Amino acid sequence: MNWHLQDAKNNFSKVVQKAQTEGPQTVTVRGKRTALIISAEDYDRLSDRKPSFIEHLLYGGPLWDDELVEEINRRSKTPSRPPIDF
């Protein structure tokens, strides 16, 4: 459905409700399509952003058990190999 900007402002809750139940709502300014109101569900489906590899490792991977965390923290912080001279 098309909404003139002033009508959309005056009926914002109705515009949002219609976006949730009926689909995207178009807002026009001087007869030109200017904005689109869509539901959060539609946005999530359309954006379908995949996490980066780093985000996957940090937030999406398996949880580390306490023993592994302790072992990592116990390790020496200095490199185990001597530097290579070129």
C-alpha positions, -999 to +999 in steps of 0.1 A: +000+000+000+012+035-007+012+062+020+018+099+016+045+110+041+021+130+062-004+102+064+023+077+073+035+100+101-001+105+114-008+067+113+026+053+120+014+025+143-012+015+116+016+015+089+038-007+111+009-031+118+000-034+081+037-041+073+035-070+097+003-084+085+000-073+048+036-068+037+058-039+027+042-004+030+055+023+006+059+059+017+058+086-010+069+123-010+055+144-038+043+112-055+078+096-056+086+064-037+108+074-009+108+048+018+096+013+025+083+000+059+088-037+063+085-061+092+116-072+111+109-108+100+109-097+063+141-077+069+158-107+085+148-129+056+160-104+030+193-096+046+202-132+054+237-120+065+260-149+073+285-144+101+321-139+092+346-167+100+359-148+130+323-142+143+316-179+138+347-189+158+341-164+186+303-167+190+291-197+170+315-225+178+315-249+206+321-237+241+355-244+256+355-264+288+373-250+319+403-274+315+411-262+280+408-226+291+432-232+320+457-250+298+457-222+273+462-196+301+491-217+316+510-218+283+541-197+279+535-164+262+569-165+244+574-182+210+585-218+212+608-215+182+638-191+178+634-163+152+646-169+117+672-146+103+668-139+066 
